[in-house]
Amino acid sequence: MRKLLLTLSAALLISTAFAQQKAPNPRPLTLDEYKKAKTYTIADPDKDTYVKFDNAYVLDRYEGRKPYFITGSDNLKKRIDLYKLIAKEGLQEIGTMVFYTSETGKKYQALVPDFTAEGKVWEQYFQDIDDINKVEKNFILKLSYVLSKELSYQQYKVLNAGKDMKEESATYGNDICFPGDELVAMSNGSKKFLKDVKAGDEVITIDPATKTATTTKVKELTVHAAKNYAITQLVLIAAKENKSTNAINVNLRTQVLQATPNHPMLTKQGNRKMGEVAIGEQVLCLNDKTGQYETYTVLQKNEHAGGVQNVYNIVAEQGSTFVMNGVMVMQK
């Protein structure tokens, strides 16, 4: 469920990018053009910066940019190249072609339509990137990162991952909790589903000022009655860029956190309810490899009806925080 929501959220977020662009003489990319352009390839992206097709279209390297090499937490390096798709008649930019190469040399491509494209084109685009995401883990997230960097668009609130909150009657109440399948950092270095935490268990608590981790015992696991709760989802990233002569190298780590919109979180900008945390704010997350707590930035945010379920919260003997899905959150 979480992976599906993340996929839909990122796909919709990417689609807003081009709604903020002002291309000269825009015109809609048709579905036939979309299908045809998906057959266009670049033989050597290191050399081919401007390639003609069918004497009617051109792939032109996006702003002459260098390729991105993105390394995730799995230490696998992916390459992303962007090209403008231009209709020669009128020199109209009608989309952006994405060439994605895996660490094994496997190639994928996606065509992001211009914002004027009709709904059927966008539906096909969403399906295409979702299909790639199923075989290339975090493809959509990496694509979203590159597009947000290159296009510098303002990220608007995603429309609930395509769902109507009113129709689904999601509950916004006073319950301040997490779904039961979120993972809690335990004192012995393991992780445990929140719903399985018991009184007497020892969990990690973080001093927000010093980033020092200590342990505390659980006094009680609070369980709230099953309802169709509204859930806020945050996608958090930590990205380190190193620009070389020929490429932009990115080390990208991610965390995903879900909670009811009114659960408190401490951000660099102050104490916030989850539903009030803004894209671009910074929170503290655990780096599993170094054991250090580092600053992550909110890349995406959406709310959805979580379905009928119990939600939970930890009451601990000491401390004001605990670590959920690698993210420091406040106790109730």
N, C-alpha and C positions, 0 to 999 in steps of 0.2 A: 504493500500500500504506500509506504513512504517513498520507495523508488519511483512508483508511478506518479505520485504527486510532484516529486522533484522534477521528473521528466516533463510533465505538463507545464509546471510553473516556468521552467527554464525556456521551454519552447515558446510559450506565450511571451515571455520577457524579451526573447530575441526578436520576436515579430514587431515589438514596439520600436525597435531601433530605427527602422526606416521611416516610421511615421514622423520622426523628428528631423529628417533630412529634407533639404530643398534642392533637389536635382533640377538642372535646366530642362525645360520642355518635357516633363515626365509624361509617360504614357503607360498603360497597364501591360504587364507581361502576360501573354495568353497562356492557357494550359498547353496548347500545342507547342508553343515556343519553349515553355518550361521543359517539356519532355524531350524536345530536340536538343536543347542546350545541355541537358544532362549527359548527352553522348559526347560532348566536346571534351577533349583531354589536352593536357599540356605535357609534352614529351620530356622536357627538362626545365623545371621551374627555376633552376639556377641561371639559365640562359634565356629562356623564352619569356620575354616580358610583354610582348604584343603579338598576338596570333589571330589571323583571320579565319573565318569559317563560312562556307557556303556563299562567299562574296556578299554576305548580308550582316554578319555579326563579328564582333571582336571581343577577345578576352585581353584586357589590359591590366597589368599588375597594379593592384590597388595603391595609388599614390606613390608608386615606386618603393613600397615598404619591403623591409627584410622579412624573411620567414620567421615564424615563432617556433621555438623548440620548447615544449612544455613537459616538464618532468613532475609526475604526481608522487604521492606517498608510496606508490609501488615501485618507484625508481625506474619506471619505463618512460622513455623519451618519445614524444609524438611531435610531428612537424605539421604546421598549419600555414598554408599560403592562401592569400586572398587575391582575387581578380575581379575587376569590374566587367560585367556583361553589358556590352554597348551595341545597340542597333545602329548600323552604319547610316541608315536613312535618318537624317536629323541628328545623328550622334547623340542618341538618347540613352542614358544609363537606365537599364530596366531590371537590374539585379546585381547580386554579388556572388561569385562562384567561390566555393571553399574547397580546397584540395587538402586532404588530411592523410598523412602517411604514418603508419604505426611503426613501432620499433623493429618489426620483422619485414618492413617494406610493403605491407599490405596497404592498398590505396582505397580511399573512400572519397566521395565528393558530394557536396550539397549545394543547392542553389537557393540563396535567400532572395525572395522577390522584392521588387520595388514596392513601396507602400500602397501604390495605386492598383496593384494586382487584385483580381477578383477572388472571392472566397474559395472557389474550387482550387485555385493555385495554392493558396495558403494551406488548405487542407492537405494537399499532396505534399507540400513542404514539411508540415508537421509529421505526417506519416513517414516520410523519408528519413528525417533526422531521428525519429523514434526508433526506426528499424536499425539504424547505425548504432544508436545508443545501446541496443540490446546485445550487440556483439562487441562493441568498443566501450568499455566501462567509462562513465563520466565524459563521453564525447560531447554531450549537450552543454555540460558545465564548462568544459574547456573552450568550446565554441562561443559560449556566452561571454566568457572572460575576454577573449580576443576581440569580439565585436564591440564590447563595452569600452575596451581600451582604444580601439581604432576609430570608432564612430562617435565616441564621446557623447552618447545620448543620455537624456534625463530618464531615469527609470521610474515609471509611474507604477502605482499599486496594481499588481496583477489582479484581474477580476476573478478571485476565488478559484483559480485553477479550472475555470469554465463552469463552476457551479453557482447556483442561485441560493445564497444563504437564507433568504426569506422563505423560499419554497421548501428548503430542507429543514426549516425550523430549528436551526442550530441554537443551542442554549448559551446565552451570555449571562452568567450568574456570578455569584460570589465565590464559587469553588475555584481555588487557586492550586492547580495541580498539573500533572503530566500523564500522558497515556502510559499504560503498564509496560509497553515494550521498549521504553527508553532505557538506556544502559547506565548504571550507577558505578562509579569508580570505588572499589573496595580497598581497604587498608593493605591487603596482601598482594595488591597489584592486579587482581582479577576484576572482571566486570560482571554485574548481575542485573537481570531484568528488574526494573523497579517493583513490579508486582510481586516478585519473589523475595524482596528484602523483608527481614524480620527484626523484631525488637532484640537487641543484643548484638546484632551485626555491627561491625566496625567499618565506617566509610571515611573517605577523604574529605577534609574541609580546608579551605584556602583562606589565608589572611589577605584580603584585597589590597592592602597597603604594601605589604612586603612580598607578596606572591609565595609565601612560605606555606608548605603543605604539612598538615598534621592529621591525626586520626581522632575520630569521635564515635561514641556508641549511639546507635539508633534507640531512641526511647519508644517510638511508635511509628508505624506506617499508617497514615491516615487514608482511608478509602472512602470515596464519595460515590453515591448511588449512580448506577448506569443511566446515562442520558445521552442525547445526541449533542455532545459538546462542540462548541466552536473551537477550532485549533489554529493557533498561529505557528507557522513554520518559518524558520530562519535558515538560510544557507550562508555559511561563513567561510571566508577564504583567507589564507595567508600566502601572499605571493612575493617572491623575491626575484627581481629582474636583473639580468646582467647583459648589457648591450655590447656586442662585439662588432667587428667590421662587417661580417656577413649575416648576422642573425641576432634575434632577440631571444635569449635563453631565460626561461621562467621555471622556477621551482614552485609548484602550486600544491597546497594542502587544503583540505576542506573538512568541514564539520556540518552536520545537519541537526537542528534541535527543534522539537515540537512541544508545545505546552498550551494551556488555556490562555487566552489573550491577557488576562489580568495577573499572570504570575510575574513576580518581580525579578528583574535582572539588573545587575550593576554594569553599566557601560562607562566608557571613558568620559562620556558627556553627562553622566549622573545616573541616579536610580530610575529605572524605567519599568513600566509594565511591558510584557512581551509584545502586546498589540500596539504599543506606542514606539517601539524601537524603530528607528529609521534606517533606510539603506545608507550605507556609508559610516554608520556608527561602529565603534570598536568595542570588543569584549575580550575577556581572558579565556584562553583555551589551552589544553594540555597538548604538548608535542610528545607523542608516544615514544619517539625514538630518542630524544634527549632527556625526557623527564622534566623539562622546563615548561613553565607557563608563559605563553606568548600572546601577543595581541593579534586577533583576527578581525576582519572587517565584514560587515553584513553586505553580501552581494545581492541576495534576493530575499524577498519576503512575500508570503501570501497567507491568506486565511481560507479555511475550508471547513465544512461540516465533517467532523471526525467519525460520525456513525455512533450508534448506541454502544456505550462502553463505560466501564468504571474508570475513574481517574484517581491518581495517588499523589501523596506528598510525604516526605520524611520529616519527622520531628526528632532532632538530635539533642544529645546532652550539652554539647558545646559548639561554638562556632556559629557563623551566620550564613555559611555557604556549603554547597556540596557540588560534585562534578557529575554532570549528566551528559552523556554522549560526548565526553571530552570538553564540555563547556562549563565554565563556572556559573552557577545560578544561585540565587538567594534562597535560603530556607523560608518557609511560609511565615 
